[in-house]
Amino acid sequence: MHLGLNKTGSTSIQTWLRTNKSALLKQGFHYDPFEDGKHPQWPHADVIAIASLNSDDPDLLSAFRLSYGIRTPEEYNNQSQLMKTAFANSLSEAGDRTVILSSETLGVWATGTGLVGPVCEFLRKYFDEFTIVTYVREQADWLASAYSQAVKIGRFHSIKAFAAARGENNYDQFASTWSQAAEPHGSVVMRLFERETMINNDVVEDFAVTCGIDTRGLTKVRAHNEAISANEVRVLELLSRLEKRLVQLPFAPRSRHRKIARLFKGRRKFSLSKSMTRRIRALNAESNEQFRQRYFPDRPVLFATLNPREDGVAQRVVTKKIAKPHT
């Protein structure tokens, strides 16, 4: 199960899996994106969450109300049964193949709500053993990319506010929580989302090799959902602030905001200032070191060093490539 934290190549991995679905079957891997016409397209996160969790939790009803029209425990149970049936049917089709699941939201959501245990228990009901694969990204680098996405969809228009809310990411706690819940039948593989450490400098190739997939002859896909430029971020910030003041701009909806922003597209990606990068690093330094000692003891530092210039453009110092995944 690929628990892709957001902004770590999850969309590219899922697109690659979907594109090569038939070829993967020949190698003994089964990936069902739940979009083959037998039932509506359901994200793996929703299938596992709704099928495994208790409908008495009002937060769950709220979380899935808009997507599935769930308003009562009875409606939740009905949807849960539909998804359990679809999941069981998919596994029946898989036969003795290795099943691949992928979600970019389940990991953080289950961890934040304390529901990692029920999710792992759900997996144990269906699988003799399972492996959880997760990619983590240097926090300052992740924050810049995640903020550009948040600005694009209109959730934030201030990097300071976003950093205050999302600046701390304790990867050691995340990994430990899932490792403990997965035992004894499950294991956790943590990978670094850095080109210098990924196999062939590519997250899709790295994921494939980690899973034991031979990529020769399989269709490659381009990177998806890449961060927008610094210029576009600034334009979207301005439009969001104006919209907040004026309630509604004459060129709403927000999709038009993005079209306007593209007119100012530049080459330079959005990145944090030198001072903010320093603060985010300090905030996560202790947990990063604990995480390094547990999962990457052979590395002198967890992430390749970032040397931000005064103008906020980050430069990477290349480190030696890791030859194989660490568990």
C-alpha positions in Angstrom: 0.0 0.0 0.0 1.5 3.3 -1.2 0.7 5.9 1.5 1.8 8.9 -0.5 2.0 12.0 1.6 0.9 14.9 -0.6 3.4 16.6 -2.9 5.6 13.5 -3.1 4.8 12.3 -6.6 1.6 10.4 -5.7 -0.4 11.5 -8.8 2.5 10.5 -11.1 2.7 7.1 -9.4 -1.1 6.5 -9.6 -1.1 7.6 -13.3 1.7 5.2 -14.1 -0.1 2.4 -12.3 -3.3 3.1 -14.2 -1.5 3.4 -17.5 0.3 0.1 -17.1 -2.4 -1.8 -15.4 -2.6 -4.6 -18.0 1.2 -5.0 -18.2 1.5 -5.2 -14.4 -1.0 -8.1 -14.4 1.5 -10.1 -16.5 4.2 -9.5 -13.9 1.9 -10.7 -11.1 0.7 -7.3 -9.8 -3.0 -6.2 -9.5 -3.9 -2.5 -9.4 -7.6 -1.7 -9.5 -8.3 2.1 -9.8 -12.1 1.3 -9.3 -13.0 3.0 -12.6 -13.8 0.1 -14.9 -17.6 0.8 -15.2 -18.7 -1.8 -12.8 -19.0 0.8 -10.1 -18.2 4.5 -9.7 -14.6 5.7 -9.4 -13.6 5.5 -5.7 -10.3 6.7 -4.4 -8.5 3.9 -2.5 -8.5 6.1 0.6 -12.3 6.3 0.6 -12.7 2.6 0.0 -10.5 1.6 2.9 -11.7 4.3 5.3 -15.5 3.9 4.7 -15.2 0.1 4.7 -13.1 -0.2 7.9 -14.2 2.6 10.2 -17.2 3.0 12.6 -20.2 4.9 11.3 -21.0 6.2 14.8 -18.2 8.8 14.5 -19.9 12.1 13.5 -16.6 13.4 12.1 -16.6 10.5 9.5 -20.2 11.3 8.5 -19.1 14.9 8.0 -15.9 13.9 6.0 -17.9 11.9 3.4 -21.1 13.8 3.3 -20.3 15.9 0.2 -18.6 13.1 -1.8 -21.2 10.4 -1.2 -24.3 12.1 0.2 -23.9 10.3 3.5 -25.9 12.0 6.3 -26.9 9.2 8.6 -25.2 6.1 10.1 -27.5 3.9 8.0 -26.4 5.6 4.8 -22.8 5.2 5.9 -23.3 1.5 6.5 -25.0 1.1 3.1 -22.0 2.8 1.4 -19.6 0.8 3.5 -21.2 -2.5 2.3 -21.0 -1.4 -1.3 -17.3 -0.6 -0.9 -16.6 -3.9 0.9 -18.2 -5.8 -1.8 -16.3 -3.9 -4.5 -13.1 -4.5 -2.6 -13.7 -8.2 -2.2 -14.6 -8.6 -5.8 -11.4 -6.8 -6.8 -9.3 -9.2 -4.7 -11.1 -12.1 -6.2 -10.1 -10.9 -9.6 -6.5 -10.5 -8.3 -6.2 -14.2 -7.5 -2.7 -14.9 -6.2 -1.2 -11.7 -7.5 0.3 -9.0 -5.3 -2.3 -6.2 -4.8 -1.2 -2.6 -5.1 -3.2 0.1 -3.3 -2.3 3.8 -3.5 -3.6 6.9 -1.6 -2.2 10.3 -1.1 -4.7 11.3 1.7 -5.2 8.2 3.8 -1.9 8.3 5.6 -2.1 11.8 7.0 -5.9 11.6 7.6 -5.8 8.3 9.5 -2.7 9.5 11.5 -4.3 12.8 12.5 -7.6 11.2 13.6 -6.1 8.3 15.5 -7.5 5.7 13.1 -4.4 4.0 11.9 -5.2 0.9 14.0 -8.6 0.2 12.3 -7.1 0.7 8.9 -4.4 -1.8 9.5 -6.9 -4.2 11.0 -8.9 -3.9 7.8 -5.9 -4.9 5.8 -5.2 -7.9 8.0 -8.6 -9.2 7.3 -7.8 -9.5 3.6 -4.1 -10.0 3.4 -1.6 -12.5 4.9 1.0 -9.8 4.9 1.2 -6.2 3.6 3.9 -3.5 3.1 3.3 0.2 3.5 5.5 2.4 1.3 5.7 6.1 2.1 7.8 9.0 0.6 8.8 12.0 2.8 10.1 15.3 1.6 12.4 17.8 3.3 9.9 20.0 5.2 10.9 23.4 3.8 10.9 22.1 0.3 7.5 20.4 0.9 6.1 23.5 2.5 6.9 25.6 -0.6 5.3 23.1 -3.0 2.3 22.4 -0.7 1.7 26.2 -0.4 1.7 26.7 -4.1 -1.0 24.0 -4.3 -3.0 25.5 -1.5 -2.9 28.9 -3.2 -4.0 27.3 -6.5 -7.1 25.9 -5.0 -7.8 29.0 -2.9 -7.3 27.6 0.6 -4.5 30.0 1.7 -3.1 33.3 0.5 -0.4 33.9 3.1 2.8 31.8 3.3 3.2 32.9 7.0 -0.2 31.6 7.9 0.4 28.3 6.0 3.8 27.8 7.6 2.3 28.4 11.1 -0.4 25.7 10.3 1.7 23.2 8.4 5.4 23.9 9.1 6.0 21.0 11.5 5.9 17.5 10.0 7.1 14.8 12.4 8.0 11.9 10.0 9.4 9.8 12.9 6.1 9.9 14.7 4.2 9.1 11.5 6.4 6.1 10.7 6.4 4.8 14.2 2.6 5.0 14.4 2.1 3.0 11.2 4.9 0.5 12.1 3.4 -0.4 15.5 -0.1 -0.7 14.1 1.0 -2.8 11.1 2.7 -5.5 13.2 3.0 -8.4 13.2 1.8 -9.0 9.6 2.7 -5.7 8.1 5.9 -3.6 7.6 6.7 -0.1 6.7 9.2 1.1 4.0 10.2 4.8 4.2 11.7 6.5 1.1 13.1 10.0 0.6 11.5 12.2 -2.0 14.8 13.6 -3.3 16.0 13.1 -6.9 19.6 12.5 -5.6 18.4 9.5 -3.5 15.7 8.0 -5.7 16.5 5.2 -8.1 17.3 6.8 -11.5 16.4 10.1 -10.0 12.7 9.3 -10.5 9.9 8.7 -8.0 8.0 6.3 -10.3 11.1 4.2 -11.0 12.0 4.2 -7.3 8.5 3.1 -6.3 8.5 0.3 -9.0 11.9 -1.1 -7.9 10.8 -0.9 -4.2 7.8 -3.0 -5.1 9.8 -5.5 -7.2 8.3 -4.3 -10.5 10.4 -4.6 -13.7 9.9 -1.3 -15.6 11.4 -2.4 -18.9 8.8 -2.1 -21.6 6.3 -0.3 -19.5 4.9 3.0 -20.5 6.5 6.1 -18.9 4.4 9.0 -17.8 5.2 12.7 -17.4 5.3 14.4 -14.0 1.8 15.4 -12.8 0.5 18.2 -10.6 3.8 20.1 -10.5 4.2 23.2 -8.4 3.3 26.5 -10.1 5.8 29.3 -10.5 6.6 32.1 -8.0 4.9 34.6 -10.3 1.7 32.6 -10.4 1.7 32.2 -6.6 2.0 36.0 -6.1 -0.8 36.7 -8.6 -3.1 34.1 -7.0 -2.3 35.5 -3.5 -3.3 39.0 -4.7 -6.6 37.7 -6.3 -7.5 35.8 -3.2 -7.0 38.9 -1.0 -9.0 41.0 -3.3 -11.8 38.5 -3.4 -11.9 38.3 0.4 -12.2 42.1 0.5 -14.8 42.5 -2.3 -16.6 39.2 -1.5 -16.9 38.4 -5.3 -14.7 39.5 -8.1 -16.3 40.0 -11.5 -14.0 37.3 -13.0 -14.8 34.5 -10.6 -15.0 31.4 -10.4 -11.5 30.5 -9.2 -10.7 28.5 -12.3 -10.4 31.9 -14.0 -8.0 33.1 -11.3 -5.7 30.3 -12.4 -6.1 31.3 -16.1 -5.1 34.9 -15.2 -2.2 33.7 -13.1 -0.8 31.6 -16.1 -0.4 34.9 -18.0 2.4 35.8 -15.5 4.0 32.3 -15.5 7.8 32.4 -15.0 10.6 29.9 -14.9 11.4 30.1 -11.2 9.4 27.8 -8.9 8.1 29.3 -5.7 10.4 28.7 -2.7 10.7 29.9 0.9 12.9 32.8 2.0 16.2 32.1 3.6 14.9 33.0 7.1 11.7 30.9 6.8 13.7 27.9 5.5 15.9 28.2 8.6 12.9 28.3 10.9 11.2 25.3 9.3 14.4 23.3 9.5 14.9 24.1 13.2 11.3 23.2 13.9 11.8 19.7 12.5 15.5 19.1 13.3 15.0 16.9 16.4 12.4 14.6 14.9 14.3 14.4 11.6 17.4 13.2 13.5 15.3 10.5 15.3 13.8 9.5 12.0 17.3 9.3 10.3 18.7 7.1 13.1 15.7 4.7 12.8 15.3 4.4 9.0 18.5 5.9 7.4 21.4 5.2 9.7 23.9 5.1 6.8 23.2 8.7 5.8 25.2 11.4 7.6 22.2 13.7 7.3 18.6 12.9 6.5 18.0 15.2 3.5 20.4 16.7 1.0 21.4 20.1 2.2 19.4 23.1 0.9 21.4 26.4 0.5 18.8 29.1 -0.1 20.1 32.3 -1.5 18.9 35.7 -0.3 16.3 35.8 -3.2 14.7 32.6 -2.0 15.9 30.4 -4.8 17.0 27.0 -3.3 20.2 25.2 -4.5 20.7 21.6 -3.9 24.0 19.9 -2.8 24.0 16.5 -4.5 24.6 13.6 -2.2 25.5 10.0 -3.0 22.6 8.0 -4.4 21.1 5.2 -2.2 21.4 2.0 -4.1 18.5 0.1 -2.4 15.4 0.9 -0.3 15.8 1.0 3.5 13.1 -0.6 5.7 
